[in-house]
Amino acid sequence: MQAKSIKGKSLSAIDTGLRDIMADGFKPTLAIVFLSVKQDREGISQLLDEKGIQVFGATTAGEFIDGEIEEGSTVMMLLDMNPAYFKIEFRETSQESTLADAKKLGITGKAIFPHPAFIIATGGVFIDGDQIIEGIIQGFGKPVSPEDKEPTIFGGMAGDDLLAEKPIVFTNGKSRDNAILALIIDEDKVDVRGIASCGWKAIGTAKTVTKSEGNTVYTIDDKPALDMLMKYLGVEVKLDENKEIVSFLSSWYYPLQLDRENGDTVIRATRFANQKERSLICTGTVPQGSAIRFSFPPDFDAIETVVAECEGIKDDPQQQADALIMFSCISRYLSFGAVTKEEIEQVQNIWGAPMAGFFTYGEYGRSKIGTNEFHNNCCCVVVLKEK
């Protein structure tokens, strides 16, 4: 399988790039497209559709390609993957139906391929990422014996240049904010592997979520959750008397670290606050009774951790890839700045393959202990190699 990447800040630039890479006879069947909400999404989709290329697309909070970080642009990975090896599914959803819609996706994936891998992108700002993971696993069928394993799931939440209003996912002829987009790949034909790595550091003693519902945390240690966050981390939330729910950018730096029963931990960004209820609205479920700790941004050694964990998913040091996809939380870029380029470059150098990715509002992927999770503040790397 061959992969080639292009980028551009206009429809005409993408058109020219496509013509150039196809001039030698390269015939892509699949385009992985990450672009700013400022770009001509419909025009680019139509251009690819006219060339018979299937589209897996998401809007971003910044995009990158082959080590170069872009803003307000389009980046695109084009692959000549055999169309029999993949299927794109697009499903509209809502806060209320997320679990059920994701479950249908899991059922569909297993009906298409005996061993499907799901690369997903989700739109909207209030979708609960945990419900996406749980629904796909329920639809696919949870493991019943030690020999069984969960399906491979990786991906990211679409962004919208930090507006936090309408992140969109799209494919040929379809585009929506509240939707799930899945690139389902036959793992009997294409090896799909990866890892989600974080590095955010928990501080202080563990606290208890004493009241929550889904992804809304009302109280921590029986005190209003918003007040606890502001008190312990010194975070100021700019409130607006004309709005009940407000977003605050600083929340990306100071997420909650949630302890799992299996010994793993996951990060939950507190993207919104309800100023009337003094609650926090997270990007994923925070169960009542959970043990949580507040977190500070990591030092630059977190990049070394990501690189080491990406090396660890190789079967041998010489193993290479056909293509790389990276879903990296916008919080990493906000925290690391220009140094983020080092993380992207070092990961790409491990595998020596073309790479495309974007800065997300949340990530889906396997943790280092092998379980599928919804994450925040992570770098999620996906490696594709035709067998």
Residue pairs with C-beta under 8 A, 6 or more apart in sequence:
1 79
1 80
1 81
1 82
1 190
1 322
1 323
1 384
1 385
1 386
2 26
2 79
2 80
2 322
3 77
3 78
3 79
3 80
3 322
3 323
3 353
3 354
3 384
4 21
4 26
4 28
4 77
4 78
4 354
5 65
5 66
5 75
5 76
5 77
5 78
5 354
5 355
5 356
6 14
6 17
6 18
6 20
6 21
6 65
6 75
6 76
6 78
7 17
7 63
7 65
7 68
7 70
7 73
7 74
7 75
7 76
8 14
8 16
8 17
8 73
8 74
9 39
9 72
9 73
9 74
10 40
11 39
11 40
11 43
11 44
11 47
14 44
14 47
14 74
14 76
15 47
17 76
18 47
18 48
18 51
18 78
21 78
22 28
22 51
26 78
26 80
27 80
28 53
28 78
28 79
28 80
29 52
29 53
29 54
29 79
29 80
29 81
29 82
29 83
30 53
30 54
30 56
30 78
30 79
30 80
30 81
30 86
30 183
31 48
31 53
31 54
31 55
31 56
31 57
31 76
31 77
31 78
31 79
32 56
32 57
32 76
32 77
32 78
32 79
32 183
32 325
32 356
33 44
33 45
33 48
33 55
33 56
33 57
33 58
33 74
33 75
33 76
33 170
34 57
34 58
34 59
34 60
34 63
34 74
34 75
34 76
34 356
34 357
34 358
35 41
35 44
35 57
35 59
35 60
35 63
35 73
35 74
35 75
36 59
36 60
36 62
36 63
36 71
36 72
36 73
36 74
36 161
37 59
37 160
37 161
37 163
37 166
37 167
37 168
38 72
38 161
39 72
39 73
39 74
41 57
41 59
41 168
41 170
41 175
42 175
44 74
45 55
45 57
45 170
45 171
45 172
45 173
45 175
48 54
48 55
48 172
49 55
49 172
49 173
53 78
54 83
54 86
54 88
54 171
54 172
55 88
55 170
55 171
55 172
56 88
56 119
56 121
56 171
56 181
56 183
57 121
57 169
57 170
57 171
57 181
58 121
58 123
58 156
58 158
58 159
58 167
58 168
58 169
58 170
58 181
58 358
59 123
59 158
59 159
59 160
59 167
59 168
59 169
60 158
60 159
60 161
60 358
60 359
60 360
61 159
61 160
61 161
61 162
61 330
61 333
61 358
61 359
61 360
61 361
62 69
62 70
62 71
62 159
62 161
62 330
62 333
62 358
62 359
63 69
63 70
63 71
63 73
63 74
63 75
63 356
63 357
63 358
63 359
64 70
64 75
64 326
64 328
64 341
64 344
64 355
64 356
64 357
64 358
64 359
65 75
65 76
65 77
65 355
65 356
65 357
66 348
66 354
66 355
66 356
67 341
67 344
67 345
67 348
67 355
68 341
69 333
69 340
69 341
69 344
72 161
75 356
75 357
75 358
76 356
77 323
77 325
77 354
77 355
77 356
79 322
79 323
79 384
81 190
81 386
82 189
84 186
84 189
85 185
85 186
85 189
85 190
85 386
86 183
86 184
86 185
86 186
86 190
87 112
87 113
87 183
87 184
88 171
88 172
88 181
88 182
88 183
88 184
89 105
89 108
89 109
89 180
89 181
89 182
89 184
90 169
90 171
90 174
90 179
90 180
90 181
90 182
91 101
91 104
91 105
91 179
91 180
91 181
91 182
92 101
92 176
92 178
92 179
93 101
93 102
93 122
93 124
93 127
93 178
93 179
93 180
94 178
95 126
95 127
95 128
98 127
98 128
98 131
98 132
98 135
99 131
99 134
99 135
99 138
100 135
101 135
101 180
102 131
102 132
102 133
102 134
102 135
102 136
102 138
102 139
102 180
103 135
103 136
103 138
103 139
104 135
104 139
105 118
105 135
105 136
105 139
105 180
105 182
106 118
106 135
106 136
106 137
106 138
106 139
106 140
106 141
106 151
107 139
107 140
108 139
108 184
109 116
109 118
109 136
109 139
109 140
109 151
109 182
109 184
110 116
110 139
110 140
110 141
110 151
112 184
112 186
113 184
113 185
113 186
113 187
113 188
114 188
115 186
115 187
115 188
116 140
116 151
116 152
116 184
116 185
116 186
116 187
117 151
117 152
117 153
117 154
117 184
117 185
117 187
117 190
117 192
118 136
118 151
118 152
118 153
118 154
118 155
118 182
118 183
118 184
119 154
119 155
119 182
119 183
119 184
119 185
119 192
119 325
119 382
120 132
120 136
120 153
120 154
120 155
120 180
120 181
120 182
120 183
120 364
121 155
121 156
121 157
121 158
121 169
121 180
121 181
122 129
122 132
122 155
122 156
122 157
122 158
122 169
122 179
122 180
122 181
122 362
123 157
123 158
123 166
123 167
123 168
123 169
123 176
123 177
123 178
123 179
123 181
124 166
124 167
124 177
124 178
124 179
125 164
125 165
125 166
125 167
125 177
125 271
125 272
125 361
126 281
127 157
127 178
128 214
128 215
128 283
128 284
128 285
129 157
129 283
129 284
129 362
129 364
129 374
130 215
130 284
130 285
130 374
131 285
132 180
132 364
132 374
133 153
133 364
133 372
133 373
133 374
136 151
136 153
136 372
137 150
137 151
137 153
137 372
140 150
140 151
142 150
143 149
143 150
150 371
150 372
151 372
152 187
152 192
152 193
152 366
153 364
153 365
153 366
153 372
154 192
154 194
154 196
154 325
154 327
154 364
154 365
154 366
154 380
154 382
155 327
155 363
155 364
155 365
155 380
156 327
156 358
156 360
156 361
156 362
156 363
156 364
156 380
157 167
157 283
157 360
157 361
157 362
157 363
158 167
158 168
158 169
158 360
158 361
159 167
159 330
159 358
159 359
159 360
159 361
160 166
160 167
160 168
162 249
162 330
164 247
164 271
164 272
164 361
166 177
167 177
167 361
168 175
168 176
168 177
168 179
169 175
169 176
169 177
169 179
169 180
169 181
170 176
170 181
171 181
185 192
185 384
188 387
189 386
189 387
190 384
190 385
190 386
190 387
191 383
191 384
191 385
191 386
191 387
192 382
192 383
192 384
193 313
193 382
193 383
194 313
194 365
194 366
194 380
194 381
194 382
194 383
195 309
195 310
195 312
195 313
195 365
195 366
195 367
195 368
195 380
195 381
196 363
196 364
196 365
196 366
196 367
196 373
196 375
196 378
196 379
196 380
197 305
197 306
197 309
197 310
197 368
197 378
197 379
197 380
197 381
198 267
198 298
198 302
198 375
198 377
198 378
198 379
199 298
199 301
199 302
199 303
199 305
199 306
199 377
200 255
200 257
200 267
200 295
200 296
200 297
200 298
200 302
200 377
201 295
201 296
201 297
201 298
202 257
202 265
202 293
202 294
202 295
203 293
203 294
203 295
203 296
204 232
204 293
204 294
205 293
206 259
206 291
206 292
206 293
207 220
207 221
207 228
207 291
207 292
207 293
207 294
208 220
208 221
208 289
208 290
208 291
208 292
209 217
209 219
209 220
209 225
209 286
209 287
209 288
209 289
209 290
209 291
209 292
210 219
210 220
210 221
210 222
210 288
210 289
211 217
211 218
211 219
211 288
212 218
212 286
212 287
212 288
212 290
213 288
214 285
215 268
215 281
215 282
215 283
215 284
215 285
215 286
216 274
216 279
216 280
216 281
216 282
217 225
217 256
217 270
217 279
217 280
217 281
217 282
217 286
218 224
218 225
218 277
218 278
218 279
219 225
220 228
220 292
221 228
224 277
224 278
224 279
225 278
225 279
225 280
226 237
226 273
226 274
226 275
226 278
226 279
226 280
227 278
229 235
229 254
229 270
229 280
229 294
230 236
230 237
232 294
233 254
233 294
235 248
235 250
235 251
235 254
236 250
237 246
237 248
237 250
237 273
237 275
238 246
238 248
239 246
239 275
240 246
240 275
243 275
244 274
244 275
244 276
245 272
245 273
245 274
245 275
245 281
246 272
246 273
246 275
247 271
247 272
247 273
248 272
248 273
249 334
251 269
251 270
251 271
251 272
251 273
252 269
252 271
252 329
252 330
252 331
252 334
252 377
253 296
253 297
253 331
253 334
253 335
254 270
254 294
254 295
254 296
255 267
255 268
255 269
255 270
255 295
255 331
255 376
255 377
256 267
256 268
256 270
256 280
256 282
256 286
256 292
256 293
256 294
256 295
257 265
257 266
257 267
257 268
257 292
257 293
257 294
257 295
258 265
258 266
258 267
258 268
258 286
258 290
258 291
258 292
259 265
259 290
259 291
259 292
259 293
260 266
262 369
262 371
263 369
264 367
264 368
264 369
264 371
264 373
266 284
266 367
266 373
266 374
266 375
266 376
267 295
267 375
267 376
267 377
267 378
268 282
268 283
268 284
268 286
268 292
268 376
269 282
269 283
269 329
269 331
269 361
269 362
269 376
269 377
270 280
270 281
270 282
271 281
271 282
271 283
271 361
272 280
272 281
273 279
273 280
273 281
274 280
274 281
283 361
283 362
283 374
283 376
284 362
284 374
284 376
286 292
295 377
297 331
297 335
298 335
300 336
300 339
303 336
303 339
303 342
303 343
303 346
306 343
306 347
306 379
306 381
307 343
307 346
307 347
307 350
309 368
310 347
310 350
310 381
311 350
312 368
313 383
314 350
320 351
320 352
320 353
320 385
321 351
321 352
321 353
321 383
321 384
321 385
322 353
322 384
322 385
322 386
323 353
323 354
323 355
323 383
323 384
324 347
324 348
324 351
324 353
324 354
324 355
324 356
324 357
324 381
324 382
324 383
324 384
325 355
325 356
325 357
325 381
325 382
325 384
326 344
326 347
326 355
326 356
326 357
326 379
326 380
326 381
326 382
327 357
327 358
327 360
327 363
327 364
327 365
327 379
327 380
327 382
328 340
328 343
328 344
328 357
328 358
328 359
328 360
328 363
328 378
328 379
328 380
329 359
329 360
329 361
329 362
329 363
329 375
329 376
329 377
329 378
329 379
330 359
330 360
330 361
331 376
331 377
332 340
332 343
332 359
332 377
332 379
333 340
333 359
336 343
343 379
344 355
344 357
347 355
347 379
347 381
348 355
351 383
353 383
362 374
362 375
362 376
363 374
363 375
363 376
363 378
363 379
363 380
364 372
364 373
364 374
364 375
364 380
365 372
365 373
365 375
365 378
365 380
365 382
366 372
366 373
367 373
367 375
